[in-house]
Amino acid sequence: MDSKIAAPQKKVAVTGAGGFIGHHLVNALKKKGHWVRGIDIKNPEFTKSEADEFWFADLRNKDMALKLLTEMDEVYALAADVGGVGHLSRWNYEIIKNNLEIDTNTIEAVLKSKGKKILYTSSACVYPLYKQKTNNPLPLKEEDAMPADPEGAYGWEKLTAEQILEHASRDHGLQIRIARFQNVYGPEETFEGGREKVVGALCRKIAIAKEGESIEVWGDGLQKRSFCYVDDCVISLIELMESSYSKPLNVSIDKTITINNLTKLIIKSSGKKLKIKNISGPEGVRGRMPDVSMRKKVLKYIPKTSIQKGLNNVYLWVESEINRGK
């Protein structure tokens, strides 16, 4: 007879569990054996959540946040009003208002929770615009977020939330983990409706395009970005939560690609012969790449998915969804 006593099952909440990353995170946490409560104002778009409980709740309501989070051992805070550059450049007031309400209510609830432990998902939008004006940017270290000049209302809100978390940690003993994302992509991401990001939008455009047509790309297409596949992101989040590191951490990869070259790789996955047509439109900063030297010290996991393999996975999934909907 085994005399070992099994560790009690953790009770974990994922806010934003109906979103792309939150949905994948719930499934990964279940595979690790945790009891998971998913919280969102909507269901996952494409497949059913594996959460033990899924609550439809608006965390702008403080009483609801207190009700759902205070009994938790850990909270992964992903809930946010977010979208691609088109959405973020259009709805600045709503974005900063909605997200500050969600974040302050969540933090207040976790302060009163059983575990007093939260992982907050921040963004590369916190980094200063003055460091992202060229197509060949210097890698952004976590400390480069100050002096502040973040990108848009979304960047200001994320940076503000980071500051609130750090004060809550110092003043009240909140256990914090802060992950900064840069362009997470993968199957089951939004690809239509106005909130889609660049990979989903391009996959949709290419999937519906006919041979020889042109794919419209906002800007000159020379702007550079770093992309992280969702599986690599989710594993990194769980490892960060389980670590003792409490400062902001870049969880992306330190390789960049131009938006035109990104488009070409997706076209390659499609097998079609298509052209690129650069047009006027929101394009964000000229270049952005994270410095991941601290990530390598804090986390053991190394992202494994190449950009071509990841884009191929997303394109084939989007194409199948579009064909299924015909």
Secondary structure, 3 states (H helix, E strand, C coil): CCCCCCCCCCEEEEECCCCHHHHHHHHHHHHCCCEEEEEECCCCCCCCCCCCEEEECCCCCHHHHHHHHCCCCEEEECCCCCCCHHHHCCCHHHHHHHHHHHHHHHHHHHHCCCCCEEEEEEEHHHCCHHHCCCCCCCCECHHHHCCCCCCHHHHHHHHHHHHHHHHHHHHHCCEEEEEEECCEECCCCCCCCCCCCHHHHHHHHHHHCCCCCEEEEECCCCCEECCEEHHHHHHHHHHHHHCCCCCEEECCCCCCEEHHHHHHHHHHHHCCCCEEEEECCCCCCCECCECCHHHHHHCCCCCCCCHHHHHHHHHHHHHHHHHHHC
